[in-house]
């Protein structure tokens, strides 16, 4: 876990190492990370927003010979593909869990409950909103499938969410990531991105806790 935290907080330097070590295979590696973050259901803690920002900042630097167009393409494919795989797992959850009981141990029940509560509150719009909320976005496609949503309904909202997410995170990294003051405080900015993206989830959690206490008091 400490290695993961270090990777996230110093993602710029780690990405440089990946680029220098793996060259063009970097595109495949980053595709896999973004795909797995939501597609695997059990790995919601992998970097998302910060990875797009950092990778796009590197693409804006001619020293690394990276294509922002290719990054945007693979991020979109990974985002839509990962969410679709997550939806498929949710749609077939009963059969999968009955056949592979060990899978249940890797699903965080609290996070799944938060995803369910978020979907129950916001409905279909939660598919768009959750894309900008780490951890929650990993469970909303799963919950949506279990709530009877058809894939056709899901993909309409998911495409909007993924396009907006990639455009915002990649655009911010590409246009602002190499500004001297940003480069000088890159780790702090990455931490800020993580904190800001977690605020809605934290606020929702606190509201639900206070609401539960109020009902218990009554």
Secondary structure, DSSP 8 states (H G I E B T S, - for coil): -HHHHHHHHTHHHHHHHHHHHHTTHHHHHHHHHHHHHHHTSS-TTS--HHHHHHHHHHHTSGGG---HHHHHHHHHHHHHHHHHHHHHHHHTHHHHHHH-GGGGGGS-HHHHHHHHHHHHHHGGGHHHHHTTSTTHHHHHHHHHHHTT--HHHHHHHHHHHHHHHHHHHHHHHHHHTTSHHHHHTHHHHHHHHHHHHHHHHHHHHHHHHHHHHHHHH-
